[in-house]
Amino acid sequence: MCCVKQAMSELAAAPSAWTCPFCPLACDHLGVRLGAGSEALALAGERCPRAEARLARFASHPVQTRAEIDGRPASDDAALAAAAAILAGAALPLFAGLGTDVAGARALYPLACATGAISDAAGGEALFAGLRALQDRGQFTTTLGEVRTRADLIVFVGGVPADLAPLTAWRCGLGDSDGPRRHAVALAAPDGDDAALAGWASDTVSVEMLPAAPGEDLAATLQRLLTWVPRPPSDDGSALAALAARLRAAHYAVFVGAPARLGPQAALAIEAVHATVGHLNRTTRAAALWIGGGDGAATANQVFTWLAGLPLRTRASALGLEHEPFLYGSERLLADGAVDALLWVSSFDPDAGPPAADLPTVVLGHPAQAATCRRPGTVFIPVTTPGIGHDGHLFRTDGTVLMPLHAVRPDPLPSVAQVAQALLRAVLEARR
C-alpha cells in the first residue's frame, strides 16, 4: 500500500508528463489532477471539453471491477477460459473496435492470426476513405508541428473538426502570436459551425467562411476548386475563385479535415484535395492533414500494417492474408451474419460498447461498459486504459509521430496486451 501511495504521489506531482489519449491529436501539454477516493480525475491547466468529459469517467482511485460471464461475476481465470473457448471454437471471428495502444495491437495481431479472424476498427469507413484515396493518388503529408510553424493558408475542409478534436485550430497555430500571418478558411462547413473558426480571428489571423453553393455538396465544391487551381478562370468575383488564387499565391497551404465529417462521398472529397495539393506543389508548397483514427484506430492500423504488410480489414487464413477493404467492414459483416464470434476491444471510450449482435462475444473494455455487456453469450473482461492506468504508446493523427502515454495512477486491471497474450496461450493450448 505504501508503494502504491508513493507511486500516486509521484504521478500527481508530474502532470506535465501526461499525453492525452482521448483524441487523434494526442496533446502532450495537458495535465491531470488526482482527487480523493472516488472523486473523478480532472484536467489541470488548459481546457479541452473532450479530455474533460473522458477524464470524468475515471475515479482517482480505481473501483474494483470483476469480469463477467453471461452477465454474472466470474473469476479472471474463468473469464479467460470462456473467452478462449469462444475464439477457439469460431470458424470466422471478427476482431473489432480495437481501441488499444501499440502493445495491445501487437498482442492482438498474433491472436487474430491464430484464430483466422478479420480485424476492423470502429470508424473504419472514415479510416478507409482516406486509405483508398492515398492508395489511388498518393498524398503530400505534413505534421502538426510543420503546420503550426510554416502554414500561411489553412483550409478546413468541411469546417473545423472541433467535435472530434477540440484543439485542432490551436494545434494548427491559430492562437500563436509569434507565428506567420495566416488566413484560415472554413470550406463548406455545416450550419452552425462558423463559430469554431470565427473565434480565432486576431491581428495575425484572418478568417473566412466559404459555404458550398446551393445544391452542391462538399465533393462537388472541391472538384470545382480543383479545376480552378491549375487553370484560373476569368475573374468571376466568386469566393471559390478567390480561394484558388490564394492557394496559388500561398507560401505553404495546408488542407485540414476529418474524413468522418465528410459524408458518404468522403473518398471523392479526399481525392480532390490530394489532386489539388499535387497541382499546387508544382509551383509552391502544399499538403493535407487528416484528423482521425482516434481511440486507437489509427494505431491498430499502423501496427497491423507493419506486422502483416496490409492494413486492417485483412484476414489471416489458411490461404494467407486476404485484404478486402469493402467486404470486411465490421458493420457489413455483422449485418450479413458472415462471422460467428466477436472480440470487441475498447479501452479508451467508456461509451463505445460492442454492437448489438446475436453471436458469442468477448469484450475487453473500460469497466463502465460492464452494464451494457450483461447479456447471454457475452464474456466481459475489464481492462485498464493506456495513459490512465498504465504506460503505452499511440500514433498521432499525422501518422509519423509515436506519442508516449504515461499513467496518472496505478490500476490493478490488466492491459489489453496482457489479456490478448493470455488468450493466445489458451487458444493454442485448446487446439493441441
MOUR-V716610 format. One record per pair of residues at least 12 apart in sequence whose C-alpha atoms are under 10 Angstrom apart, sorted by the first residue. I is the first residue (numbers start at 0). J is the second residue. If there is no record, write none. Layout:
I J
I J
This chain:
3 408
3 409
3 410
4 408
4 409
6 407
6 408
6 409
7 33
7 59
7 60
7 406
7 407
7 408
7 409
8 33
8 407
8 408
9 407
9 408
10 31
10 32
10 33
10 405
10 406
10 407
10 408
10 409
11 30
11 31
11 32
11 33
11 34
11 406
11 407
11 408
12 30
12 31
12 32
12 33
12 407
13 30
13 31
13 32
13 407
14 27
14 28
14 29
14 30
14 31
14 32
14 33
14 42
14 43
14 44
14 405
14 406
14 407
15 27
15 28
15 29
15 30
15 31
15 43
15 44
16 28
16 29
16 30
16 31
16 403
16 404
16 405
16 406
16 407
17 29
17 30
17 31
17 386
17 387
17 390
17 403
17 404
17 405
17 406
17 407
18 30
18 31
18 385
18 386
18 387
18 392
18 393
18 402
18 403
18 404
18 405
18 406
18 407
19 31
19 42
19 50
19 54
19 385
19 386
19 387
19 393
19 402
19 403
19 404
19 405
20 50
20 53
20 99
20 100
20 293
20 294
20 295
20 347
20 348
20 384
20 385
20 386
20 387
20 391
20 392
20 393
20 394
20 395
20 402
20 403
20 404
20 405
21 49
21 50
21 51
21 52
21 53
21 54
21 163
21 164
21 293
21 294
21 295
21 347
21 348
21 385
21 386
22 49
22 50
22 162
22 163
22 164
22 165
22 166
22 290
22 291
22 292
22 293
22 294
22 295
22 347
22 395
22 396
23 163
23 164
23 167
23 289
23 290
23 291
23 292
23 293
23 294
23 295
23 296
23 297
23 298
23 393
23 394
23 395
23 396
23 397
23 398
24 143
24 163
24 164
24 165
24 166
24 167
24 170
24 290
24 291
24 292
24 293
24 394
24 395
24 396
24 397
24 402
25 164
25 293
25 393
25 394
25 395
25 396
25 400
25 401
25 402
25 403
25 404
26 50
26 164
26 166
26 170
26 395
26 402
27 402
27 403
27 404
28 44
28 45
29 42
29 43
29 44
29 45
29 46
29 47
29 50
30 42
30 43
30 44
30 45
30 407
31 43
31 44
31 50
31 51
31 54
31 387
31 407
32 44
32 54
32 59
32 407
33 58
33 59
33 60
33 407
33 408
34 58
34 59
34 60
35 58
35 59
35 60
36 58
36 59
36 60
36 61
36 62
37 57
37 58
37 59
37 60
37 61
37 62
38 55
38 56
38 57
38 58
38 59
38 60
38 61
39 53
39 54
39 55
39 56
39 57
39 58
39 59
39 60
39 61
40 52
40 53
40 54
40 55
40 56
40 57
40 58
40 59
40 60
40 387
40 407
40 408
41 53
41 54
41 55
41 56
41 57
41 58
41 59
42 54
42 55
46 165
46 166
47 164
47 165
47 166
48 161
48 162
48 164
48 165
48 166
49 161
49 162
49 163
49 164
49 165
49 166
50 164
50 165
53 347
53 348
53 349
53 350
54 387
56 348
56 349
56 350
56 365
56 366
56 367
57 349
57 365
57 366
57 367
57 384
57 387
57 388
58 408
59 387
59 407
59 408
59 409
60 408
60 409
60 410
61 366
61 383
61 388
61 408
61 409
61 410
61 411
61 412
62 366
62 410
62 411
62 412
63 366
63 381
63 410
63 411
63 412
64 365
64 366
64 367
64 369
64 380
64 381
64 382
64 411
64 412
65 78
65 366
65 369
65 379
65 380
65 381
65 412
66 78
66 79
66 362
66 363
66 366
66 369
66 378
66 379
66 380
66 381
66 382
67 362
67 369
67 372
67 373
67 374
67 377
67 378
67 379
67 380
67 381
68 81
68 82
68 361
68 372
68 373
68 374
68 375
68 376
68 377
68 378
68 379
68 380
69 360
69 372
69 373
69 374
69 375
69 376
69 377
69 378
69 379
70 369
70 370
70 371
70 372
70 373
70 374
70 375
70 376
70 377
70 378
70 379
71 373
71 374
71 375
71 377
71 378
71 379
72 373
72 378
72 379
73 378
73 379
73 380
74 380
75 380
75 381
75 418
76 421
77 378
78 361
78 377
78 378
78 379
78 380
79 361
79 378
79 379
79 380
79 418
79 419
79 421
79 422
79 425
79 426
80 378
80 421
80 422
80 425
80 426
80 429
81 361
81 376
81 377
81 378
81 379
81 422
81 425
82 342
82 359
82 360
82 361
82 362
82 376
82 377
82 378
82 379
82 380
82 422
82 425
82 426
83 361
83 378
83 419
83 421
83 422
83 423
83 424
83 425
83 426
83 427
83 428
83 429
84 422
84 425
84 426
84 429
84 430
85 339
85 340
85 341
85 342
85 358
85 359
85 360
85 361
85 376
85 377
85 378
85 426
86 110
86 111
86 113
86 114
86 115
86 116
86 339
86 340
86 341
86 342
86 359
86 360
86 361
86 422
86 423
86 425
86 426
87 113
87 114
87 115
87 340
87 422
87 423
87 425
87 426
87 427
87 428
87 429
87 430
88 114
88 339
88 340
88 426
88 429
88 430
89 114
89 115
89 116
89 338
89 339
89 340
89 341
89 359
90 114
90 115
90 116
90 338
90 339
90 340
91 114
91 115
91 116
91 117
91 314
91 316
91 337
91 338
91 339
91 340
91 341
92 111
92 114
92 115
92 116
92 117
92 118
92 314
92 337
92 338
92 339
92 340
92 341
92 342
92 358
92 359
92 360
93 111
93 114
93 115
93 116
93 117
93 118
93 119
93 312
93 314
93 327
93 328
93 329
93 332
93 333
93 337
93 338
93 339
93 340
93 341
93 342
93 343
93 360
94 107
94 108
94 110
94 111
94 116
94 117
94 118
94 119
94 120
94 312
94 329
94 340
94 341
94 342
94 343
94 344
94 361
94 362
95 116
95 117
95 118
95 119
95 120
95 121
95 122
95 123
95 296
95 311
95 312
95 328
95 329
95 330
95 341
95 342
95 343
95 344
95 345
95 353
95 354
95 362
96 118
96 119
96 120
96 121
96 122
96 123
96 294
96 295
96 296
96 299
96 329
96 342
96 343
96 344
96 345
96 346
96 351
96 352
96 353
96 354
96 362
96 363
96 364
97 118
97 119
97 120
97 121
97 294
97 295
97 296
97 297
97 298
97 299
97 300
97 342
97 343
97 344
97 345
97 346
97 347
97 363
97 364
97 415
98 120
98 121
98 292
98 293
98 294
98 295
98 296
98 297
98 298
98 299
98 343
98 344
98 345
98 346
98 347
98 348
98 351
98 363
98 364
98 365
98 384
98 385
98 415
99 294
99 295
99 296
99 297
99 298
99 299
99 344
99 345
99 346
99 347
99 363
99 364
99 383
99 384
99 385
99 391
99 392
99 393
99 414
99 415
99 416
100 294
100 295
100 296
100 297
100 298
100 299
100 302
100 346
100 347
100 384
100 385
100 386
100 390
100 391
100 392
100 393
100 394
100 403
100 404
100 414
100 415
100 416
101 295
101 298
101 299
101 300
101 301
101 302
101 303
101 385
101 391
101 392
101 393
101 394
101 401
101 416
102 298
102 299
102 302
102 385
102 390
102 391
102 392
102 393
102 414
102 415
102 416
102 417
103 295
103 298
103 299
103 302
103 344
103 346
103 385
103 391
103 392
103 414
103 415
103 416
103 417
103 418
103 419
103 420
104 295
104 296
104 298
104 299
104 300
104 301
104 302
104 303
104 344
104 415
104 416
104 419
105 299
105 302
105 303
105 305
105 306
105 416
105 419
105 420
106 415
106 416
106 417
106 418
106 419
106 420
106 421
106 422
106 423
107 299
107 302
107 303
107 344
107 415
107 416
107 417
107 418
107 419
107 420
107 422
107 423
108 299
108 302
108 303
108 306
108 307
108 315
108 419
108 423
109 303
109 306
109 315
109 419
109 420
109 423
110 419
110 420
110 421
110 422
110 423
110 424
110 426
110 427
111 313
111 314
111 315
111 316
111 342
111 419
111 423
112 307
112 314
112 315
112 316
112 317
112 319
112 320
112 423
113 315
113 316
113 423
113 426
113 427
114 314
114 315
114 316
114 423
114 426
114 427
115 313
115 314
115 315
115 316
115 317
115 319
115 320
116 312
116 313
116 314
116 315
116 316
116 338
116 340
116 341
116 342
117 311
117 312
117 313
117 314
117 315
117 316
117 321
117 322
117 323
117 327
117 328
117 329
117 332
117 338
117 341
118 299
118 300
118 303
118 310
118 311
118 312
118 313
118 314
118 315
118 327
118 328
118 329
118 342
119 296
119 299
119 300
119 310
119 311
119 312
119 313
119 314
119 324
119 327
119 328
119 329
119 330
119 343
120 292
120 294
120 295
120 296
120 297
120 298
120 299
120 300
120 311
120 312
120 328
120 329
120 343
120 344
120 345
121 292
121 293
121 294
121 295
121 296
121 328
121 329
121 330
121 343
121 344
121 345
121 351
121 353
122 258
122 259
122 291
122 292
122 293
122 294
122 296
122 297
122 328
122 329
122 330
123 259
123 292
123 296
123 297
123 300
123 311
123 312
123 324
123 327
123 328
123 329
123 330
124 258
124 259
124 263
124 265
124 266
124 324
124 325
124 328
124 329
124 330
125 257
125 258
125 259
125 260
125 261
125 262
125 263
125 265
125 266
125 291
125 292
126 257
126 258
126 259
126 266
126 289
126 290
126 291
126 292
126 293
126 296
126 297
126 300
126 311
127 258
127 265
127 266
127 310
127 311
127 312
127 324
127 325
127 328
128 258
128 259
128 261
128 263
128 264
128 265
128 266
128 267
128 268
128 269
128 270
128 324
129 257
129 258
129 259
129 265
129 266
129 267
129 268
129 269
129 270
129 289
129 291
130 266
130 269
130 310
130 324
131 266
131 267
131 269
131 270
131 324
132 265
132 266
132 267
132 268
132 269
132 270
132 271
132 272
132 273
133 266
133 269
133 270
133 273
135 270
136 269
136 270
136 271
136 273
136 274
136 277
137 270
137 273
137 274
137 277
138 269
138 270
138 272
138 273
138 274
138 276
138 277
138 286
138 287
138 288
139 253
139 273
139 274
139 276
139 277
139 280
139 284
139 285
139 286
139 287
139 288
140 253
140 273
140 276
140 285
140 286
140 287
140 288
140 289
140 397
140 398
140 399
141 253
141 285
141 286
141 287
141 288
141 289
141 397
141 398
141 399
142 171
142 286
142 287
142 288
142 289
142 395
142 396
142 397
142 398
142 399
142 400
143 167
143 170
143 171
143 172
143 288
143 395
143 396
143 397
143 400
144 170
144 171
144 172
144 397
145 171
145 172
145 251
145 253
146 170
146 171
146 172
146 173
146 251
146 252
146 253
146 254
146 255
146 286
146 287
146 288
147 168
147 169
147 170
147 171
147 172
147 173
147 174
147 175
147 178
147 179
148 171
148 172
148 175
148 177
148 178
148 179
149 171
149 172
149 178
149 179
149 180
149 181
149 250
149 251
149 252
149 253
150 171
150 172
150 178
150 179
150 180
150 181
150 182
150 183
150 249
150 250
150 251
150 252
150 253
150 254
150 284
150 285
150 286
151 172
151 178
151 179
151 180
151 181
151 182
151 183
151 204
151 246
151 249
151 250
151 251
151 252
151 253
152 179
152 180
152 181
152 182
152 183
152 184
152 204
152 205
152 206
152 242
152 245
152 246
152 248
152 249
152 250
152 251
152 252
152 253
152 254
152 285
153 168
153 171
153 172
153 173
153 181
153 182
153 183
153 184
153 185
153 206
153 246
153 249
153 251
153 252
153 253
153 254
153 255
153 285
153 286
153 287
154 182
154 183
154 184
154 185
154 186
154 206
154 207
154 209
154 242
154 246
154 252
154 253
154 254
154 255
154 256
154 287
155 167
155 168
155 183
155 184
155 185
155 186
155 187
155 188
155 196
155 208
155 253
155 254
155 255
155 256
155 257
155 288
155 289
156 184
156 185
156 186
156 187
156 188
156 217
156 221
156 254
156 255
156 256
156 257
156 258
156 260
156 261
156 268
156 269
156 272
156 287
156 289
157 184
157 185
157 186
157 187
157 188
157 189
157 192
157 209
157 210
157 211
157 216
157 217
157 218
157 255
157 256
157 257
157 258
157 260
157 261
157 262
157 268
158 184
158 185
158 186
158 187
158 188
158 189
158 190
158 192
158 193
158 195
158 196
158 208
158 209
158 210
158 255
158 256
158 257
158 260
158 261
159 184
159 185
159 186
159 188
159 189
159 192
159 193
159 194
159 195
159 196
159 255
159 256
159 257
159 260
159 290
160 188
160 192
160 195
160 255
160 256
160 257
160 258
160 259
160 260
160 290
160 291
161 192
161 195
161 196
161 257
162 195
162 260
163 257
163 259
163 260
163 290
163 291
163 292
163 293
164 257
164 290
164 291
164 293
165 195
167 255
167 256
167 290
168 183
168 195
168 196
168 199
168 255
169 199
171 253
171 255
172 204
173 196
173 198
173 199
173 200
173 201
173 203
173 204
173 205
173 206
174 199
174 200
174 201
174 203
174 204
175 201
175 203
175 204
176 201
176 202
176 203
176 204
177 203
178 203
178 204
179 203
179 204
180 201
180 202
180 203
180 204
180 205
181 200
181 201
181 202
181 203
181 204
181 205
181 206
181 249
181 252
182 200
182 203
182 204
182 205
182 206
182 207
182 245
182 249
182 252
183 196
183 197
183 199
183 200
183 204
183 205
183 206
183 207
183 208
183 252
183 253
183 254
184 196
184 197
184 205
184 206
184 207
184 208
184 209
184 210
184 242
184 254
184 255
185 197
185 206
185 207
185 208
185 209
185 210
185 255
185 256
186 207
186 208
186 209
186 210
186 211
186 217
186 220
186 221
186 239
186 242
186 254
186 256
187 208
187 209
187 210
187 211
187 212
187 215
187 216
187 217
187 218
187 220
187 221
187 261
188 208
188 209
188 210
188 211
188 217
188 260
188 261
189 210
189 211
189 260
190 210
192 208
193 206
193 207
193 208
193 209
193 210
194 208
196 208
207 238
207 242
208 238
209 238
209 239
209 242
210 238
210 239
211 239
212 239
216 261
216 262
216 264
216 268
217 261
217 262
217 264
217 265
217 267
217 268
218 261
218 262
218 263
218 264
218 265
218 266
218 267
218 268
218 269
218 270
218 271
218 272
219 264
219 267
219 268
219 271
220 239
220 268
220 271
221 239
221 267
221 268
221 269
221 270
221 271
221 272
221 274
221 275
222 267
222 268
222 270
222 271
222 272
222 274
222 275
223 239
223 240
223 243
223 271
224 239
224 240
224 242
224 243
224 271
224 272
224 275
225 243
225 271
225 272
225 273
225 274
225 275
225 276
225 278
225 279
226 243
226 271
226 274
226 275
227 239
227 240
227 241
227 242
227 243
227 244
227 275
228 240
228 242
228 243
228 244
228 245
228 246
228 247
228 275
228 276
228 278
228 279
229 243
229 244
229 247
229 275
229 277
229 278
229 279
229 281
230 243
231 243
231 244
231 247
232 244
243 275
243 279
246 275
246 276
246 279
246 283
246 284
246 285
247 278
247 279
247 280
247 282
247 283
247 284
247 285
248 279
248 282
248 283
248 284
249 279
249 283
249 284
249 285
250 282
250 283
250 284
250 285
251 279
251 280
251 283
251 284
251 285
251 286
252 276
252 279
252 280
252 283
252 284
252 285
252 286
252 287
253 272
253 276
253 284
253 285
253 286
253 287
253 288
254 269
254 272
254 273
254 275
254 276
254 285
254 286
254 287
254 288
254 289
255 272
255 286
255 287
255 288
255 289
255 290
256 269
256 272
256 287
256 288
256 289
256 290
256 291
257 269
257 288
257 289
257 290
257 291
257 292
258 289
258 290
258 291
258 292
259 289
259 290
259 291
259 292
260 290
260 291
269 287
269 289
272 286
272 287
273 285
273 286
273 287
275 287
287 397
288 396
288 397
288 398
289 396
289 397
289 398
290 395
290 396
290 397
291 395
291 396
291 397
292 394
292 395
292 396
292 397
292 398
293 347
293 348
293 393
293 394
293 395
293 396
294 345
294 346
294 347
294 348
294 351
294 393
295 344
295 345
295 346
295 347
295 348
295 385
295 392
295 393
295 394
295 395
296 311
296 393
296 394
297 310
297 311
297 393
297 394
297 395
297 396
297 397
297 398
298 392
298 393
298 394
298 395
298 396
298 398
298 401
299 311
299 393
299 394
300 312
300 394
301 393
301 394
301 398
302 394
307 320
308 320
309 321
309 322
310 322
310 323
310 324
311 323
311 324
311 327
311 328
312 324
312 325
312 326
312 327
312 328
312 329
313 326
313 327
313 328
314 327
329 341
329 354
330 354
333 354
333 355
333 356
333 357
333 358
334 356
336 356
336 357
336 358
338 358
339 356
339 357
339 358
339 359
339 360
340 356
340 357
340 358
340 359
340 360
340 361
340 376
341 353
341 354
341 356
341 357
341 358
341 359
341 360
341 361
341 362
341 377
342 359
342 360
342 361
342 362
342 363
342 377
342 378
343 360
343 361
343 362
343 363
343 364
343 379
344 361
344 362
344 363
344 364
344 365
344 380
344 382
344 415
345 362
345 363
345 364
345 365
345 368
345 381
345 382
345 384
345 415
346 362
346 363
346 364
346 365
346 366
346 368
346 381
346 382
346 383
346 384
346 385
346 414
346 415
347 364
347 365
347 382
347 383
347 384
347 385
347 386
347 387
348 364
348 365
348 367
348 368
348 384
349 364
349 365
349 366
349 367
349 368
349 369
349 384
350 364
350 365
350 367
350 368
350 371
351 364
351 365
351 367
351 368
351 371
352 364
352 365
352 367
352 368
352 369
352 370
352 371
352 372
353 368
353 371
353 372
354 372
355 371
355 372
357 375
357 376
357 377
358 375
358 376
358 377
359 375
359 376
359 377
359 378
360 372
360 374
360 375
360 376
360 377
360 378
360 379
361 376
361 377
361 378
361 379
361 380
362 377
362 378
362 379
362 380
362 381
362 382
363 378
363 379
363 380
363 381
363 382
363 383
363 413
363 414
363 415
363 418
363 419
364 379
364 380
364 381
364 382
364 383
364 384
364 414
364 415
365 379
365 380
365 381
365 382
365 383
365 384
365 412
366 379
366 380
366 381
366 382
366 383
366 384
366 412
367 381
368 380
368 381
369 381
380 412
380 413
380 415
380 418
381 412
381 413
381 414
381 415
381 418
382 410
382 411
382 412
382 413
382 414
382 415
382 416
382 417
382 418
383 409
383 410
383 411
383 412
383 413
383 414
383 415
384 406
384 410
384 412
384 413
384 414
384 415
385 403
385 404
385 405
385 406
385 407
385 414
385 415
386 403
386 404
386 405
386 406
386 407
386 408
387 404
387 405
387 406
387 407
387 408
387 409
387 410
388 404
388 405
388 406
388 407
388 408
388 409
388 410
388 411
388 412
388 413
388 414
389 404
389 405
389 406
389 407
389 408
389 409
389 410
389 411
389 412
389 413
389 414
390 403
390 404
390 405
390 406
390 407
390 409
390 414
391 403
391 404
391 405
391 406
391 414
392 404
392 405
